[in-house]
Amino acid sequence: EWSWYQAGETELVLFRRTTSHEQVLQDWENSFSRWVGENRSRLASRASEDRRQVLEDVASCRHLPFNVRDFEDCRERYLEEYAHPLLEDSTDGTAVEFRRLMQKWQDSRNA
């Protein structure tokens, strides 16, 4: 029978978040991910295929931090590791749409 455990070769590592549950909830309140989820149908109506793709990616991504502040913060903490193609070509349609959506989110927060 197969097992990932090998005596003397592997160890059990326990993971404990350093961010409290209350902080995660607070970050979620103003998060880009939540905003996309709540406004997805409105943002997708009459949207380009690139925008629909970005909306789907953001809504389904489990790695996008809830507490990103702006595009530059998102670039450093998320895009460089999980969505590198969005950084490589600034003329790519999905990269442009991602930036536009982040700007709309920021504008809605500032309003």
C-alpha angles and dihedrals in degrees: 000000000000122000134168090220118094118181112248092003106069135045136201112245120196117210121211122179116235092206115084121236090243091055092049090052091049092049090049092056093069100023127136089228093056092046091052091048094050095044099034099112092046092047092047097051109106089353127146121255089253092057092047089051092051092047091052092047094050093044093051100038115107094188102061105109115239092221102057109139104196144338095286092051089047090050093054098042104033119007097053091056107028108021105028095154089068088064099045100068119028090190093058110116096231092049091051092047092048090054091046092051092049089051091050089050092051091047091052091050092050094048 
